[in-house]
Amino acid sequence: MTIALFLSYIQTAIAFVFIFAVLVLFHELGHYISARLTGMRVDEFAFGFGPRIVRLFKRGDTEYTVRAFPLGGFVKIAGMEPGEENIADGFQAQAIWKRVLVIFCGPLASSVLAILVFLVLGLFWGYPSPNDTTNRVATVEPQTEAARIGLRAGDQILKINNVRISTGKQMTDIIHNSTGKPINLIIIKNGATLKKTATPKWMVEYLGALWRFMESDQGVLYKIAEESPAAKAGLKADDQLLRINGKLIRSGADMTYAIKTAGLLPVHIEVKRNNKIVLAKATPYINWVQVKGVRWFFSEGYAGIIDTKDNAIKYADIIKSVNGKTIANGTQLVEAIGTNSRLSMVIEREAQQVTIDLLLSKSDLKEVKSGLFASMGILGFQPETKLVKVGAGEAIKTAMNIPVDMLKMIGKIRLNKDIGGPLLIGVMTHSSVERGPYWVFWMLGSLSMSLAFINLLPIPIVDGGHLVLLVVEAIRRKRLTAEQMQVFQMIGLVILIGIFILVMWSDVFKISQGLVPQ
């Protein structure tokens, strides 16, 4: 183990403790402040958990202590246990609205922490720009070519095939254009310069879906657009491609040949899903259109290649309409262009819509190109994005929107792939440390928002479970008995222990099988 690697592990341990301590303490601070404001007595505010090490001081009725294990803390409010309604300044003796406020202010404080973290990041560092990347590695997907050669977050790629790399675009262009061809990389990892050889794997965009030949020679549906031919045909993410029009598909080359042979005629696709064979029929559309130096890709209609000095169109712009006609695929875009010398394009850019007028000469119209599919080589890593500073107003707006976007993504979480526990968080912390302090704080904000959501779930023992009990009490106009509360808490404890065991088992399995992004 090199000194640089040893120091990175030490930094990871410090960052891990820091993140958990801040997460829990800020959450408990919400309970503490609201309890004091509503007249409840707080007996102890503890930093950490486990056996008490030292009492820092006592102010009023509250002792401030340090516990043995520094991962978080807790607040001990008087009269929290069932049957303690006779403690005048205790929790159970208070009106329902006061108890609801105290419980709710924990998740609220976690949400506030997330927003504050994202706000500070925007004001002092900026926010990631999807249009501008560097030659450093941000994340490496598990079981990919990049993972096989040992690429990790924070690695810097200096050269590819003896070409010096200075930008992320230069790096990805070479990789995308080297499908199936071995490339030589020179990288810097933990201060050491290393040589690696990798072969970019196929990724094919067809029928409004991305098919990857990464883990094996079998194509897997990686991403699918809503209302695309693939979606309408009933295809789903993680489907394994077997045949197109009866032709066995064993590589990206096989797939592209089958696509060319089929043309725009309907195709019959055979996939494997949950060890069952599924048949689907889809009608292709034009997958990409290039006009005036910009190549638009459909699944999502984004500007993926820009070979022009005209800055009107930017990378990742999404085309919505042309001359008043909605554009959902390449076929519609080709029809909208036709012989028109002027295109009024409505573009979605960073969640806002802008209108751009393009003037086309006769030569521009002659040079309009299109294709049924797009293919590129991938190694399975994401390049680091550059940070762009913004003004105070934009920082506040973005800081408020990031947690909202995270909550929207919760419905898309896959329990078997996207849920992680302490071990997985430890791996993610190491990756964040390797990328730099910015990403450690970004992880803090993300986890704080997740903590707020998890604590509001209606599970006994956590804050959401307590809120459910208070709602039941308000409806019944009668408290649950101490025995009923104990049963409720026991059920919650069993549920939490079960969840903890499942999450830990999942973490161990993913880490041991190499299924964790690096």
C-alpha positions as CSV (number, residue, x, y, z in Angstrom):
1,M,0.0,0.0,0.0
2,T,1.4,3.4,-1.0
3,I,1.6,6.3,1.4
4,A,-0.9,8.2,-0.9
5,L,-3.4,5.4,-0.7
6,F,-3.0,5.0,3.0
7,L,-3.6,8.7,3.5
8,S,-6.7,8.5,1.3
9,Y,-8.1,5.8,3.6
10,I,-7.4,8.0,6.6
11,Q,-9.2,10.9,4.9
12,T,-12.1,8.6,4.1
13,A,-12.5,7.5,7.7
14,I,-12.4,11.2,8.9
15,A,-14.9,12.2,6.2
16,F,-17.2,9.2,7.1
17,V,-17.3,10.2,10.8
18,F,-17.8,13.9,9.9
19,I,-20.7,13.1,7.6
20,F,-22.6,10.9,10.0
21,A,-21.9,13.2,13.0
22,V,-23.2,16.3,11.1
23,L,-26.2,14.4,9.7
24,V,-27.4,13.1,13.0
25,L,-26.5,16.1,15.1
26,F,-28.4,18.5,12.8
27,H,-31.4,16.2,12.8
28,E,-31.4,16.0,16.6
29,L,-30.9,19.7,16.8
30,G,-34.3,20.1,15.1
31,H,-35.9,18.0,17.8
32,Y,-34.0,19.9,20.5
33,I,-34.9,23.5,19.4
34,S,-38.5,22.7,18.9
35,A,-38.8,20.9,22.3
36,R,-37.3,23.9,24.1
37,L,-39.5,26.3,22.2
38,T,-42.6,24.4,23.2
39,G,-41.7,24.2,26.8
40,M,-40.5,20.6,27.0
41,R,-37.6,19.7,29.3
42,V,-34.5,18.3,27.5
43,D,-32.4,16.2,29.9
44,E,-29.5,15.6,27.6
45,F,-28.0,16.6,24.3
46,A,-25.4,13.9,23.5
47,F,-22.6,14.1,20.9
48,G,-22.2,10.5,19.7
49,F,-23.8,7.4,21.2
50,G,-22.8,4.5,23.6
51,P,-21.2,4.9,27.0
52,R,-20.8,8.5,28.3
53,I,-17.2,9.7,28.2
54,V,-17.5,13.2,29.6
55,R,-20.1,15.8,30.6
56,L,-19.1,19.0,28.8
57,F,-21.4,21.3,30.8
58,K,-24.9,21.8,32.0
59,R,-27.1,24.7,31.1
60,G,-30.6,24.9,32.7
61,D,-32.0,21.4,32.8
62,T,-29.9,20.1,29.9
63,E,-26.6,18.2,30.2
64,Y,-24.3,18.4,27.1
65,T,-22.3,15.2,26.9
66,V,-19.8,13.3,24.7
67,R,-20.4,9.6,24.1
68,A,-17.9,6.9,23.1
69,F,-18.9,6.5,19.4
70,P,-18.8,9.8,17.4
71,L,-21.3,8.8,14.7
72,G,-24.1,11.2,15.4
73,G,-25.8,12.0,18.7
74,F,-29.2,12.1,20.4
75,V,-31.6,14.3,22.4
76,K,-33.2,12.9,25.5
77,I,-36.6,14.7,26.1
78,A,-38.3,14.2,29.4
79,G,-41.5,12.2,29.5
80,M,-41.0,10.4,26.1
81,E,-41.9,7.0,27.3
82,P,-45.5,5.7,27.3
83,G,-47.2,6.2,30.7
84,E,-45.2,9.4,31.6
85,E,-48.1,11.8,31.0
86,N,-47.8,13.0,34.6
87,I,-44.5,14.7,33.9
88,A,-45.7,18.3,33.5
89,D,-42.9,19.5,31.3
90,G,-42.4,16.2,29.5
91,F,-43.3,15.2,25.9
92,Q,-46.3,13.0,26.7
93,A,-48.0,15.7,28.7
94,Q,-48.1,18.2,25.9
95,A,-50.8,19.1,23.4
96,I,-50.8,17.0,20.2
97,W,-49.7,19.9,18.0
98,K,-46.6,20.5,20.1
99,R,-45.7,16.8,19.9
100,V,-46.2,16.8,16.2
101,L,-44.0,19.9,15.8
102,V,-41.2,18.3,17.9
103,I,-41.3,15.1,15.9
104,F,-41.6,16.8,12.5
105,C,-38.7,19.3,13.1
106,G,-36.1,16.5,13.0
107,P,-36.7,15.7,9.3
108,L,-37.3,19.4,8.7
109,A,-33.8,20.2,10.1
110,S,-32.3,17.5,7.8
111,S,-34.0,19.2,4.8
112,V,-32.7,22.6,5.9
113,L,-29.2,21.2,6.2
114,A,-29.4,19.8,2.7
115,I,-30.5,23.1,1.2
116,L,-27.8,25.0,3.2
117,V,-25.1,22.6,2.0
118,F,-26.1,23.0,-1.7
119,L,-26.4,26.7,-1.3
120,V,-22.9,27.1,0.2
121,L,-21.5,24.8,-2.6
122,G,-23.1,27.0,-5.2
123,L,-21.8,30.3,-3.7
124,F,-18.2,29.2,-3.1
125,W,-17.6,26.5,-5.7
126,G,-20.4,26.5,-8.2
127,Y,-22.5,23.7,-9.7
128,P,-21.5,20.9,-12.1
129,S,-21.9,21.8,-15.8
130,P,-23.0,18.9,-17.9
131,N,-21.7,20.6,-21.0
132,D,-18.1,20.8,-19.8
133,T,-16.0,17.9,-18.5
134,T,-12.4,17.2,-17.6
135,N,-10.0,14.4,-18.0
136,R,-10.5,13.1,-14.5
137,V,-12.7,10.1,-13.6
138,A,-15.9,10.9,-11.6
139,T,-17.4,7.4,-11.2
140,V,-16.7,4.0,-12.6
141,E,-19.6,1.6,-13.2
142,P,-19.3,-1.9,-11.8
143,Q,-18.4,-4.9,-14.0
144,T,-17.4,-2.7,-16.9
145,E,-14.1,-2.4,-18.9
146,A,-13.1,0.6,-16.9
147,A,-13.6,-1.4,-13.6
148,R,-11.6,-4.3,-15.1
149,I,-8.5,-2.2,-15.7
150,G,-8.8,-0.6,-12.3
151,L,-10.0,2.9,-13.0
152,R,-11.4,4.7,-9.9
153,A,-12.9,8.0,-9.0
154,G,-10.2,10.7,-9.0
155,D,-7.9,9.1,-11.5
156,Q,-6.6,11.4,-14.2
157,I,-6.2,10.3,-17.8
158,L,-3.1,11.9,-19.4
159,K,-2.9,10.2,-22.7
160,I,-4.8,7.9,-25.0
161,N,-2.9,6.2,-27.8
162,N,-0.1,8.7,-27.2
163,V,-2.4,11.6,-27.7
164,R,-2.2,14.1,-24.8
165,I,-5.6,14.6,-23.2
166,S,-6.6,18.0,-21.9
167,T,-10.4,18.0,-21.9
168,G,-13.2,15.6,-21.2
169,K,-14.6,15.9,-24.7
170,Q,-11.3,15.1,-26.3
171,M,-11.1,12.0,-24.1
172,T,-14.6,10.7,-24.7
173,D,-14.4,11.4,-28.5
174,I,-11.5,9.1,-28.8
175,I,-13.2,6.4,-26.7
176,H,-16.5,6.7,-28.6
177,N,-14.7,6.3,-32.0
178,S,-12.7,3.2,-30.9
179,T,-15.5,0.7,-30.6
180,G,-13.9,-2.8,-30.3
181,K,-10.4,-1.5,-30.8
182,P,-7.8,-1.7,-27.9
183,I,-6.6,1.6,-26.7
184,N,-3.6,2.5,-24.5
185,L,-4.1,4.8,-21.6
186,I,-1.6,6.6,-19.3
187,I,-3.3,7.6,-16.1
188,I,-2.3,9.1,-12.7
189,K,-3.6,7.1,-9.7
190,N,-2.7,8.1,-6.1
191,G,0.3,10.0,-7.4
192,A,1.6,7.1,-9.5
193,T,1.7,7.1,-13.3
194,L,0.3,3.8,-14.8
195,K,-0.2,2.3,-18.2
196,K,-3.4,0.5,-19.0
197,T,-4.9,-1.2,-22.1
198,A,-8.7,-1.3,-22.6
199,T,-11.2,-2.1,-25.3
200,P,-14.2,0.2,-25.6
201,K,-17.4,-1.9,-25.7
202,W,-20.4,-1.3,-28.0
203,M,-23.4,0.9,-27.1
204,V,-26.1,1.1,-29.7
205,E,-29.0,3.6,-29.7
206,Y,-32.0,2.2,-31.5
207,L,-35.8,2.3,-31.2
208,G,-35.5,5.1,-28.6
209,A,-33.4,2.9,-26.3
210,L,-29.8,2.4,-25.4
211,W,-28.4,-1.1,-25.7
212,R,-25.1,-1.9,-24.0
213,F,-22.7,-4.8,-24.8
214,M,-20.7,-4.0,-21.7
215,E,-20.8,-6.9,-19.2
216,S,-20.8,-9.6,-22.0
217,D,-21.3,-10.1,-25.7
218,Q,-25.1,-10.0,-25.1
219,G,-26.8,-6.6,-25.4
220,V,-28.7,-5.3,-22.4
221,L,-31.4,-2.6,-22.6
222,Y,-29.8,0.1,-20.4
223,K,-32.1,3.1,-20.9
224,I,-35.5,3.5,-22.6
225,A,-37.3,6.7,-23.5
226,E,-41.0,7.2,-22.8
227,E,-43.3,6.9,-25.8
228,S,-40.4,5.4,-27.8
229,P,-41.0,2.5,-30.2
230,A,-39.1,0.3,-27.7
231,A,-41.4,1.4,-24.9
232,K,-44.6,1.0,-27.0
233,A,-43.4,-2.6,-27.9
234,G,-43.3,-3.5,-24.2
235,L,-39.5,-3.7,-23.9
236,K,-38.1,-2.8,-20.5
237,A,-34.8,-1.8,-18.9
238,D,-32.5,-4.8,-18.2
239,D,-34.0,-6.9,-21.1
240,Q,-31.3,-9.1,-22.7
241,L,-31.3,-8.9,-26.5
242,L,-31.3,-12.3,-28.2
243,R,-32.5,-11.9,-31.8
244,I,-33.7,-9.3,-34.3
245,N,-35.9,-10.7,-37.1
246,G,-34.7,-14.2,-36.1
247,K,-31.0,-13.3,-36.4
248,L,-28.9,-14.3,-33.3
249,I,-27.2,-11.2,-31.8
250,R,-23.9,-11.9,-30.2
251,S,-22.2,-8.5,-30.5
252,G,-22.8,-4.8,-31.3
253,A,-21.6,-5.5,-34.9
254,D,-24.4,-8.2,-35.2
255,M,-27.0,-5.8,-34.0
256,T,-26.0,-2.9,-36.3
257,Y,-25.9,-5.3,-39.3
258,A,-29.5,-6.5,-38.4
259,I,-30.7,-2.9,-38.1
260,K,-29.3,-2.0,-41.5
261,T,-30.9,-5.0,-43.1
262,A,-34.3,-4.3,-41.6
263,G,-34.3,-0.6,-42.5
264,L,-37.5,1.3,-41.6
265,L,-39.6,-1.9,-41.8
266,P,-41.2,-3.3,-38.5
267,V,-38.8,-5.5,-36.6
268,H,-39.4,-8.6,-34.4
269,I,-37.2,-8.6,-31.3
270,E,-36.6,-11.5,-29.0
271,V,-35.3,-10.7,-25.5
272,K,-34.8,-12.6,-22.2
273,R,-36.5,-11.1,-19.1
274,N,-36.4,-12.8,-15.7
275,N,-35.3,-16.1,-17.4
276,K,-38.3,-16.0,-19.8
277,I,-38.3,-15.3,-23.5
278,V,-40.3,-12.2,-24.5
279,L,-41.3,-11.4,-28.1
280,A,-41.9,-7.8,-29.2
281,K,-42.6,-6.0,-32.5
282,A,-41.6,-2.4,-33.1
283,T,-41.6,0.1,-36.0
284,P,-38.2,2.0,-36.2
285,Y,-37.9,5.7,-36.7
286,I,-34.9,7.8,-37.7
287,N,-32.6,7.8,-34.7
288,W,-30.3,10.7,-35.4
289,V,-30.4,13.8,-37.7
290,Q,-27.5,16.1,-38.5
291,V,-28.3,19.6,-39.6
292,K,-25.9,22.6,-39.8
293,G,-23.2,20.9,-37.8
294,V,-25.4,19.6,-35.0
295,R,-26.3,16.0,-34.6
296,W,-29.6,15.4,-32.7
297,F,-30.0,11.9,-31.1
298,F,-33.4,10.3,-30.4
299,S,-34.1,8.6,-27.7
300,E,-34.4,12.1,-26.0
301,G,-33.8,14.5,-28.9
302,Y,-30.6,15.9,-27.4
303,A,-27.7,17.6,-29.2
304,G,-24.9,15.1,-28.8
305,I,-22.4,16.2,-31.3
306,I,-21.7,19.8,-32.2
307,D,-19.3,20.4,-35.1
308,T,-19.9,24.1,-35.6
309,K,-18.6,27.5,-34.4
310,D,-22.2,28.7,-34.1
311,N,-22.9,28.8,-30.4
312,A,-26.7,29.0,-30.8
313,I,-27.1,25.3,-30.1
314,K,-25.3,23.9,-27.0
315,Y,-24.4,20.3,-26.0
316,A,-27.3,18.5,-24.3
317,D,-29.9,20.9,-25.6
318,I,-33.2,19.0,-26.1
319,I,-35.3,19.8,-29.2
320,K,-39.0,20.2,-28.5
321,S,-40.5,21.7,-31.7
322,V,-39.6,23.1,-35.1
323,N,-41.8,25.7,-36.9
324,G,-44.6,24.9,-34.4
325,K,-44.4,21.1,-35.0
326,T,-43.7,18.9,-32.0
327,I,-40.5,16.8,-32.5
328,A,-40.5,13.4,-30.7
329,N,-38.2,11.5,-33.1
330,G,-35.8,11.8,-36.0
331,T,-38.4,11.1,-38.6
332,Q,-40.5,14.1,-37.5
333,L,-37.4,16.3,-37.5
334,V,-36.5,15.3,-41.0
335,E,-40.0,16.0,-42.2
336,A,-40.1,19.4,-40.3
337,I,-36.8,20.5,-42.0
338,G,-38.0,19.5,-45.5
339,T,-36.9,22.3,-47.8
340,N,-37.4,25.1,-45.3
341,S,-34.6,27.7,-45.3
342,R,-35.6,28.9,-41.8
343,L,-36.2,26.8,-38.7
344,S,-37.7,28.2,-35.6
345,M,-36.6,25.7,-32.9
346,V,-37.9,25.5,-29.4
347,I,-35.1,24.1,-27.2
348,E,-35.1,22.9,-23.6
349,R,-31.9,24.0,-21.9
350,E,-31.3,23.5,-18.2
351,A,-35.1,23.2,-17.4
352,Q,-35.9,26.4,-19.4
353,Q,-37.2,26.7,-23.0
354,V,-35.6,29.0,-25.5
355,T,-36.4,29.8,-29.1
356,I,-33.6,29.7,-31.7
357,D,-33.9,30.6,-35.3
358,L,-31.6,28.8,-37.8
359,L,-31.1,30.0,-41.3
360,L,-30.3,27.2,-43.8
361,S,-28.6,27.7,-47.1
362,K,-29.1,25.3,-50.1
363,S,-25.9,23.6,-49.2
364,D,-27.0,23.2,-45.6
365,L,-30.2,21.5,-46.8
366,K,-28.2,19.2,-49.1
367,E,-25.9,18.2,-46.2
368,V,-28.8,17.1,-43.8
369,K,-27.9,13.6,-42.8
370,S,-29.8,10.9,-40.8
371,G,-29.5,7.4,-39.6
372,L,-31.5,4.5,-38.1
373,F,-29.1,3.9,-35.2
374,A,-26.1,5.4,-33.5
375,S,-23.2,3.5,-32.0
376,M,-20.2,4.3,-29.9
377,G,-17.5,2.8,-27.8
378,I,-17.7,3.1,-24.0
379,L,-15.5,2.0,-21.1
380,G,-18.0,2.5,-18.4
381,F,-16.9,5.6,-16.5
382,Q,-18.2,9.1,-16.2
383,P,-15.7,12.1,-16.6
384,E,-15.6,14.7,-14.0
385,T,-17.7,17.8,-14.7
386,K,-16.4,21.3,-14.3
387,L,-17.9,23.6,-11.7
388,V,-19.5,26.8,-12.9
389,K,-19.9,29.6,-10.3
390,V,-23.3,31.3,-10.2
391,G,-24.8,34.4,-8.6
392,A,-26.6,34.4,-5.2
393,G,-30.0,34.3,-6.8
394,E,-29.2,31.4,-9.0
395,A,-27.5,29.6,-6.1
396,I,-30.6,29.9,-3.9
397,K,-32.9,28.7,-6.8
398,T,-30.6,25.7,-7.5
399,A,-30.2,24.8,-3.8
400,M,-34.0,24.7,-3.5
401,N,-34.4,22.6,-6.7
402,I,-31.8,20.0,-6.0
403,P,-33.6,18.4,-3.1
404,V,-36.9,18.5,-5.0
405,D,-35.2,16.7,-8.0
406,M,-33.9,14.1,-5.5
407,L,-37.4,13.4,-4.2
408,K,-38.7,13.0,-7.7
409,M,-36.0,10.4,-8.3
410,I,-37.2,8.3,-5.3
411,G,-40.0,6.8,-7.3
412,K,-37.4,5.4,-9.8
413,I,-35.2,3.8,-7.1
414,R,-34.6,0.1,-7.7
415,L,-34.5,-1.7,-4.3
416,N,-32.1,-4.3,-5.4
417,K,-29.6,-1.9,-7.0
418,D,-29.9,1.6,-5.7
419,I,-30.4,1.1,-1.9
420,G,-27.3,1.0,0.3
421,G,-26.3,0.9,3.9
422,P,-23.3,1.9,6.0
423,L,-20.8,-0.2,4.1
424,L,-21.9,1.1,0.7
425,I,-21.9,4.7,2.1
426,G,-18.3,4.0,3.2
427,V,-17.3,3.1,-0.4
428,M,-19.1,6.2,-1.7
429,T,-17.3,8.3,0.9
430,H,-14.0,7.0,-0.4
431,S,-14.9,7.9,-4.0
432,S,-16.0,11.4,-2.9
433,V,-12.8,11.9,-1.0
434,E,-10.8,10.9,-4.1
435,R,-12.8,13.5,-6.2
436,G,-12.2,16.3,-3.7
437,P,-13.9,18.2,-0.8
438,Y,-16.7,19.5,-3.0
439,W,-18.0,16.1,-3.5
440,V,-17.7,15.2,0.2
441,F,-20.1,18.1,1.0
442,W,-22.3,17.2,-1.9
443,M,-22.6,13.7,-0.4
444,L,-23.5,15.3,3.0
445,G,-26.3,17.3,1.4
446,S,-27.6,14.3,-0.5
447,L,-27.6,12.0,2.5
448,S,-29.3,14.7,4.7
449,M,-32.1,14.9,2.2
450,S,-32.4,11.1,2.2
451,L,-32.4,11.0,6.0
452,A,-35.3,13.5,6.0
453,F,-37.3,11.3,3.6
454,I,-36.5,8.0,5.4
455,N,-37.5,9.5,8.8
456,L,-40.9,10.5,7.5
457,L,-41.8,6.9,6.4
458,P,-44.6,5.5,8.5
459,I,-42.4,2.9,10.2
460,P,-42.7,2.5,14.0
461,I,-39.9,4.0,16.1
462,V,-38.8,6.5,13.4
463,D,-40.3,10.0,13.2
464,G,-42.9,9.0,10.6
465,G,-44.2,6.2,12.8
466,H,-44.5,8.6,15.8
467,L,-46.5,11.0,13.5
468,V,-48.8,8.2,12.5
469,L,-49.5,7.5,16.2
470,L,-50.3,11.1,16.9
471,V,-52.7,11.3,13.9
472,V,-54.4,8.2,15.2
473,E,-54.6,9.8,18.7
474,A,-56.1,13.0,17.2
475,I,-58.7,11.0,15.3
476,R,-59.6,8.8,18.2
477,R,-59.3,11.7,20.7
478,K,-57.8,9.1,23.0
479,R,-54.2,8.1,23.7
480,L,-53.0,4.5,23.0
481,T,-52.4,2.7,26.2
482,A,-48.8,2.0,27.4
483,E,-49.2,-1.6,26.5
484,Q,-50.3,-0.7,22.9
485,M,-47.4,1.7,22.6
486,Q,-45.0,-1.0,23.7
487,V,-46.4,-3.4,21.1
488,F,-46.2,-0.8,18.4
489,Q,-42.5,0.0,19.3
490,M,-41.6,-3.7,19.4
491,I,-43.0,-4.2,15.9
492,G,-41.0,-1.1,14.8
493,L,-37.9,-2.5,16.3
494,V,-38.3,-5.9,14.6
495,I,-38.9,-4.1,11.3
496,L,-35.8,-1.9,11.7
497,I,-33.6,-4.9,12.6
498,G,-34.9,-6.8,9.6
499,I,-34.2,-3.8,7.3
500,F,-30.7,-3.4,8.8
501,I,-29.9,-7.1,8.3
502,L,-31.1,-7.0,4.7
503,V,-29.3,-3.8,3.9
504,M,-26.0,-5.0,5.4
505,W,-26.3,-8.3,3.5
506,S,-27.0,-6.4,0.3
507,D,-23.9,-4.2,1.0
508,V,-21.7,-7.2,1.6
509,F,-23.0,-9.0,-1.5
510,K,-22.5,-5.9,-3.8
511,I,-19.0,-5.2,-2.5
512,S,-17.9,-8.8,-2.6
513,Q,-19.3,-9.3,-6.2
514,G,-17.8,-6.0,-7.5
515,L,-21.3,-4.4,-8.0
516,V,-20.5,-1.1,-6.4
517,P,-19.6,2.1,-8.5
518,Q,-16.0,3.2,-7.7
